[in-house]
Amino acid sequence: MNFILALPVLLPLLAAALTLGLGRHYRIQSVVAFVTLSLSLIFALAILVLTDQATLVLDVGSWAAPIGISLVGDRLAAIMLCTSLVVMVAVLAYSLSEGTVHESEDIPTPIFHPTYLVLCAGVNNAFLTGDMFNLYVGVEILLTSSFVLITLGGTRDRIRSGTVYVAVSMVGSAIFLVALACLYGACGTMNMAQLSMRLTEIDPAVAMLIQTLFLVAFGLKAAVFPLSAWLPDSYPTAPAPITAVFAGLLTKVGVYAIIRMQVLIFPTSPVDVVLAVVGIFTMIVGILGAVAQDDIKRLLSFTLVSHIGFMIWGISLANTLGIASAVFYAVHHILVQTTLFLVAGMMEKVGGSTSLRRLHSLAKISPLLAVWYLIPAFNLVGFPPLTGFLGKLGLAEATAARNTPLAWALLASGLVASLLTLYVVVKIWLQTFWQGRESAQESGGEDEEAVDTLNPASRIPRGVWAATGFLTAVTIGLSVFADPVYTFTERATISMSRAEYQRAVLGEDGRGHGISKLALGNWGDSSTVDRKHAATAATKTSKTSFIFDAWSLSPRESHSPLSGEGDRHD
């Protein structure tokens, strides 16, 4: 049963090798890639169902930690895996319909499918691993494939942007590797469950150094301030589907890693105040950058940075509701930001440009495109009852529970960022969809050198409409079923706490796989055991989720469901 954890990683890698061997048989490549990712999504949904009953653990090659590598399927990994595969399938369908081509030859690029599949395998591995070094391997796999995808077509702008992207990624990877070396030297293991036990026994100064290195490495991946300057210069030059999947997934791997580190490995660290300040600046600086842009892709790239700050906000609160809200917001943002970049690609196809000065009258040319834009745009802003509003509401409730000046500063920053997000999405609407050519000329908003690039005869392929519509429908469905999803994220937060995670991965004695071995021998018993733990923890959380101590600048004893002892604070 637990072998199912390997399939979302193994299948894309095998398919990548197969599609690479197929060469220029583009149609066969397309079928293989789409079927593979669809099957991976089905297995991910099965993992989602199974992990809500019991945490799954797979020791690769039957080698136990610390020698072997473990794949761990808990609720957090499962929900991130499912959301990511939904996006991967939709973006692939968009790419197949649009035709991701080599610009100099105007033919399908034979390396796109194998590279894209390797990227998907890397993302899936990062979410499922229970080992810090294997997390590094997953990140390197997805980064290596992203180097190829971001320069696909070989245009001058893409090579320049790709060079910046590669340089920043290599710096982040080097810092990550140094942090891993320090971690292994101090603890003698890379297994996350064992690390959560052993890090309490080492010198606090050494632990702080290790955590700082990890925060810098993951902060670069997540593009938090002040480590985010590379993103708006790198993502917009890539083809629309590639930009979309990068925006939706790659930064969330960094956010996911920060959540794992803060909740599981360093749950009593005093860096939450630093994270709160980083969250404030990420939200504000990112959205101010968006206000100044007149290119849609660059504008959306800055909003991407800004809304990463909302997730850091939730993580910095260090309480159950805050972490759960951060996870919910990450799921929401993966879907919405990907959809917006896909819509931007459709706008570029119709208008021939992504410049706000060159586009006009799109609502008249394609009313459906206007609807496709408005739904994710309003969701990003946070209009009720969409998921953006619900995620921000959860963050506000978690902030009220903190009730400190810094917590209220986070809330105020989130409100300002949301209002400015409304401004920029309305700006796009007015200048590209609502305003006609004559109005643009009269207002002086149209580029003097611009030509009438609008092409009413340019038809967007049906598959592109379907892929974007599918993601839009998923975001609406997530809004309709927000309550069970939010409840699931709360259970996910509890199950990745130290006590719950150690019990699931290492067993009651800290050496064996208690729940997972039961799962292999008697699935019904393991489900019952984990359901009892989850029910007890959920009852405790429902009674205490709004009762937390205030922040302080120094660590002190606390009792947190996140650390296995009670609510954590600094």
GIBEL-V425227 format. One record per backbone hydrogen bond with DSSP energy under -0.5 kcal/mol. CO is the residue of the C=O (numbers start at 1). NH is the residue of the N-H. Records with the same first field share a line. If there is no record, write none. Layout:
CO = NH + NH
//
This chain:
1 = 4
2 = 5
3 = 6 + 7
4 = 7 + 8
6 = 9 + 10
7 = 11
9 = 13
10 = 14
11 = 15
12 = 16
13 = 17
14 = 18
15 = 19
16 = 20
17 = 21
18 = 22
20 = 23
22 = 25
24 = 26
25 = 29
26 = 30
27 = 31
28 = 32
29 = 33
30 = 34
31 = 35
32 = 36
33 = 37
34 = 38
35 = 39
36 = 40
37 = 41
38 = 42
39 = 43
40 = 44
41 = 45
42 = 46
43 = 47
44 = 48
45 = 49
46 = 50
47 = 51
48 = 52
50 = 53 + 54
56 = 73
58 = 60 + 71
59 = 62
60 = 63
62 = 64
64 = 67 + 68
69 = 60
70 = 72 + 130
71 = 58 + 73
72 = 74
73 = 56
74 = 78
75 = 79
76 = 80
77 = 81
78 = 82
79 = 83
80 = 84
81 = 85
82 = 86
83 = 87
84 = 88
85 = 89
86 = 90
87 = 91
88 = 92
89 = 93
90 = 94
91 = 95
92 = 96
93 = 97
94 = 98
95 = 99 + 100
99 = 101
100 = 109
101 = 103
102 = 105 + 106 + 107
107 = 102
108 = 110
109 = 112
110 = 114
111 = 115
112 = 116
113 = 117
114 = 118
115 = 119
116 = 120
117 = 121
118 = 122
119 = 123
120 = 124
121 = 125
122 = 126
123 = 127
124 = 128
125 = 129
128 = 72
130 = 192
131 = 135
132 = 136
133 = 137
134 = 138
135 = 139
136 = 140
137 = 141
138 = 142
139 = 143
140 = 144
141 = 145
142 = 146
143 = 147
144 = 148
145 = 149
146 = 150
147 = 151
148 = 151
149 = 152
151 = 154
155 = 159
156 = 160
157 = 161
158 = 162
159 = 163
160 = 164
161 = 165
162 = 166
163 = 167
164 = 168
165 = 169
166 = 170
167 = 171
168 = 172
169 = 173
170 = 174
171 = 175
172 = 176
173 = 177
174 = 178
175 = 179
176 = 180
177 = 181
178 = 182
179 = 183
180 = 184
181 = 185
182 = 186
183 = 187
184 = 188
190 = 132
191 = 195
192 = 196
193 = 197
194 = 197 + 198
195 = 199
198 = 201
199 = 202
203 = 207
204 = 208
205 = 209
206 = 210
207 = 211
208 = 212
209 = 213
210 = 214
211 = 215
212 = 216
213 = 217
214 = 218
215 = 219
216 = 220
217 = 221
218 = 222
219 = 223 + 224
224 = 227
228 = 231 + 232
230 = 233 + 234
231 = 234 + 235
234 = 237
235 = 238
239 = 242 + 243
240 = 244
241 = 245
242 = 246
243 = 247
244 = 248
245 = 249 + 250
246 = 250 + 251
249 = 253
250 = 254
251 = 255
252 = 256
253 = 257
254 = 258
255 = 259
256 = 260
257 = 261
258 = 262
259 = 263
260 = 264 + 265
261 = 266
266 = 269
269 = 272
271 = 275
272 = 276
273 = 277
274 = 278
275 = 279
276 = 280
277 = 281
278 = 282
279 = 283
280 = 284
281 = 285 + 286
282 = 286
283 = 287
284 = 288
285 = 289
286 = 290
287 = 291
288 = 292
290 = 293
294 = 356
295 = 299
296 = 300
297 = 301
298 = 302
299 = 303
300 = 304
301 = 305
302 = 306
303 = 307
304 = 308
305 = 308 + 309
306 = 309
307 = 311
308 = 311 + 312
309 = 313
310 = 314
311 = 315
312 = 316
313 = 317
314 = 317 + 318
315 = 318
319 = 323
320 = 324
321 = 325
322 = 326
323 = 327
324 = 328
325 = 329
326 = 330
327 = 331
328 = 332
329 = 333
330 = 334
331 = 335
332 = 336
333 = 337
334 = 338
335 = 339
336 = 340
337 = 341
338 = 342
339 = 343
340 = 344
341 = 345
342 = 346
343 = 347
344 = 348
345 = 349
346 = 350
347 = 351
348 = 352
350 = 455
354 = 296
355 = 358 + 359
357 = 447
361 = 365
362 = 366
366 = 370
367 = 371
368 = 372
369 = 373
370 = 374
371 = 375
372 = 376
373 = 377
374 = 378
375 = 379
376 = 380
377 = 381
378 = 382 + 383
383 = 386 + 389
386 = 389 + 390
387 = 391
388 = 392
389 = 393
390 = 394
391 = 395
392 = 396
393 = 397
394 = 398
395 = 399
396 = 400
397 = 401
398 = 402
399 = 403
401 = 548
404 = 408
405 = 409
406 = 410
407 = 411
408 = 412
409 = 413
410 = 414
411 = 415
412 = 416
413 = 417
414 = 418
415 = 419
416 = 420
417 = 421
418 = 422
419 = 423
420 = 424
421 = 425
422 = 426
423 = 427
424 = 428
425 = 429
426 = 430
427 = 431
428 = 432 + 433
429 = 433 + 434
430 = 435
432 = 362
433 = 363 + 364
435 = 361
436 = 440
437 = 441
438 = 442
439 = 443
440 = 444 + 445 + 446
441 = 444
447 = 450
451 = 453
455 = 458
457 = 459
461 = 464 + 465
462 = 466
463 = 467
464 = 468
465 = 469
466 = 470
467 = 471
468 = 472
469 = 473
470 = 474
471 = 475
472 = 476
473 = 477
474 = 478
475 = 479
476 = 480
477 = 481
479 = 482
481 = 485
482 = 486
483 = 487
484 = 488
485 = 489
486 = 490
487 = 491
488 = 492
489 = 493
490 = 494
491 = 495
492 = 496
494 = 497
497 = 501
498 = 502
499 = 503
500 = 504
501 = 505
502 = 506 + 507
503 = 507 + 515
504 = 516
506 = 511 + 512
507 = 510
512 = 514
513 = 517
514 = 518
515 = 519
516 = 520
517 = 521
518 = 522
522 = 526
523 = 527
524 = 528
525 = 529
526 = 530
527 = 531
528 = 532
529 = 533
530 = 534
531 = 535
532 = 536
533 = 537
534 = 538
535 = 539
536 = 540
537 = 541
538 = 542
539 = 543
540 = 544
541 = 545
544 = 547
546 = 548
559 = 566 + 567
560 = 564 + 565 + 566 + 567
562 = 498
566 = 560 + 562 + 563 + 565
567 = 559
//
